[in-house]
Amino acid sequence: MFHSLTQKMQWPHWASERYKRLVALTKLVEGTFYDHLQSDFYTEETHNGNYIPLVERRPAVQTMLAYEIVSHVARKLFAGRHAPKITHDDEAYLTWLNQVLAQSGLYEKFTQAMMWGAVGSVAITFRLVDGALRLDVWRSYQCTPTFDGMGALSRLRVQYTTSGAVLRRLGFTKDAEELPLDNGKGYWYIKDWTDTQEVTYYPIADGDYNPVDGPEEYLLEMPEKTFTHNFGFLPGVWVVNLPGGEGSDGMPTVNGAAAANIIDLDYTISQMGRGIRYSAAPQLVITGELSGADEQNMRRGPTSVLRLKSSWADDSVKLGGSDAKLLEMVGNGTQVGLNYVDLVKKTTMNALAASVRSIETHTGTVSGRAMELIDDAFYDIINAFRASYGDGALVPLLSKIVLAYEMTSALPPEVTVRGEGLTAFGLRWPRVFSTTPADELQMVESLTMAVQNGLIDAEVAKSYINTQLDLEDYRVKTPPQTGTDAASNAPVPGEANVDDEKYQEGINPDKRRPGPQGHTLPRRRVGGKQVTLD
């Protein structure tokens, strides 16, 4: 049904199969997939009395299962505590970079990119304006990417139609023919990125241009909206959603088979709702004739009082007589429908690796590790998305951003890192499922025992704890502390030098650190205790 309903949508003459697929999947995720159907679900006939097939009516209920899956995955990668942490050896550089990310809303932009990129791909571009970073996300059906021989993005064109009113709000005043923009008229917005320039063109009237045939001579650069950066690289990245797919697009998060199941669910649940309403108001069947004014109004609810003509007879024949019955239904069909809906939903979720196992069937302790085992397919697909949007998008985009800061002399004076050191940052992802205090205590006790028995080095154990518990780097200076909140390993004033190596390497659970979006994260305690590995 996904393919057949997609073909029934109104498309421009230049629309390719790729364009149709990307737009249709976008509509499915955003809940506008059925907007092209004119009839609502409960309208069964046209004004001429012709029956309207079910698939030509908008379902009364939309499960929004595609949006649920896509948004759930996006939040698990870039929302709140799930966002990755940037690591670097230089503290001043790291502080500056985190400030840049927080002020630009990079993680929010990547959440949006995952939502839009769920159809197979998405583009992200950036611009530096007086040292401030601006990020833009572009839908893939609006983009035409070009790649060099090594597969790197060498040119990106964004082109889509919008109204003159929108373009006026963006600062445009006239079109390519130097005519004033008409607020109610449609125009093409076209922009190019290369390794040297960002070029914006004058808007072109909708009927004068299309993204397949052009013509290119209609493209006139706007000097006031054209920038020369000379970075030597395109200031942006093309993100492939998942391995596979076709051409420049990856595999969508919600594939065609799952999309068909979701549409079937929408229509099935809508039909079940119709059945429930029918049970509350079953159809009335009358045998015989109505009397009086009831003859003028045959469509009555079952709660209405109908007057039926009585029978009469003479000595030779019996005439007339009326009867009324309600066509009721039992609940067996409704229960079968509910079971069918549950089965199709589970099958769809399993196919998309969104949910495979049930916690009711798990017999182990419910801990962070247990949750990974219960939902291991979802855990695996999160790791796949971390590769696509982390290693394949965030890392190269950040590398380009910091190099652009260096080329434009926008690095603050306290940042002394230059050249290759700017891109020598790391990306550390938190656990998909949070550990419990019991998990943390067991891990620390196990590592402590391993260190005491000489199985692993203390430095390795500390680094592992730092990574697993998302603590601040354990090689920190621990200032003197007093009072009830003092750390157990803090030096007593007057007895030890705060720069002593012993205290620099101690874990300081009371140290607070800025979160990915600039928020301050709470203190971390391991299993309810403050622990130091010696």
Stockholm file with secondary structure:
# STOCKHOLM 1.0

chainA/1-534         MFHSLTQKMQWPHWASERYKRLVALTKLVEGTFYDHLQSDFYTEETHNGNYIPLVERRPAVQTMLAYEIVSHVARKLFAGRHAPKITHDDEAYLTWLNQVLAQSGLYEKFTQAMMWGAVGSVAITFRLVDGALRLDVWRSYQCTPTFDGMGALSRLRVQYTTSGAVLRRLGFTKDAEELPLDNGKGYWYIKDWTDTQEVTYYPIADGDYNPVDGPEEYLLEMPEKTFTHNFGFLPGVWVVNLPGGEGSDGMPTVNGAAAANIIDLDYTISQMGRGIRYSAAPQLVITGELSGADEQNMRRGPTSVLRLKSSWADDSVKLGGSDAKLLEMVGNGTQVGLNYVDLVKKTTMNALAASVRSIETHTGTVSGRAMELIDDAFYDIINAFRASYGDGALVPLLSKIVLAYEMTSALPPEVTVRGEGLTAFGLRWPRVFSTTPADELQMVESLTMAVQNGLIDAEVAKSYINTQLDLEDYRVKTPPQTGTDAASNAPVPGEANVDDEKYQEGINPDKRRPGPQGHTLPRRRVGGKQVTLD
#=GR chainA/1-534 SS CHHHHHHTSCCCTTCCHHHHHHHHHHHHHHTCTTTTCCEETTCCBCTTSCBCCGGGEECSCCCCHHHHHHHHHHHHHHSGGGSCEEECSCHHHHHHHHHHHHHHTHHHHHHHHHHHHTTSEEEEEEEEETTEEEEEEEEGGGEEEEECTTSCEEEEEEEEEEEHHHHHHTTCCBCTTSCBCCTTSEEEEEEEECSSEEEEBCCEEGGGCBTTTBCGGGCCBCGGGCEECCCSSCSEEEEECSSCCSTTCCCCSSCHHHHHHHHHHHHHHHHHHHHHHHHHSCEEEEESCBCGGGGGCCCCCTTSCCCBCCCEECSSCEECCCEEEEECCCTHHHHHHHHHHHHHHHHHHHHTTSCCCCGGGCCSCCSHHHHHHHTHHHHHHHHHHIIIIIIIIIHHHHHHHHHHHHHTTCSCTTCCCCGGGGGCCEEECCCSSCCCHHHHHHHHHHHHHHHHTTSSCHHHHHHHHHHHTTCCCSSCCCCCCCSTTCCTTCCCTTTSCTTCHHHHTSCCTTCCCBCTTSCBCCCCCBTTBCCCCC
#=GC SS_cons         CHHHHHHTSCCCTTCCHHHHHHHHHHHHHHTCTTTTCCEETTCCBCTTSCBCCGGGEECSCCCCHHHHHHHHHHHHHHSGGGSCEEECSCHHHHHHHHHHHHHHTHHHHHHHHHHHHTTSEEEEEEEEETTEEEEEEEEGGGEEEEECTTSCEEEEEEEEEEEHHHHHHTTCCBCTTSCBCCTTSEEEEEEEECSSEEEEBCCEEGGGCBTTTBCGGGCCBCGGGCEECCCSSCSEEEEECSSCCSTTCCCCSSCHHHHHHHHHHHHHHHHHHHHHHHHHSCEEEEESCBCGGGGGCCCCCTTSCCCBCCCEECSSCEECCCEEEEECCCTHHHHHHHHHHHHHHHHHHHHTTSCCCCGGGCCSCCSHHHHHHHTHHHHHHHHHHIIIIIIIIIHHHHHHHHHHHHHTTCSCTTCCCCGGGGGCCEEECCCSSCCCHHHHHHHHHHHHHHHHTTSSCHHHHHHHHHHHTTCCCSSCCCCCCCSTTCCTTCCCTTTSCTTCHHHHTSCCTTCCCBCTTSCBCCCCCBTTBCCCCC
//
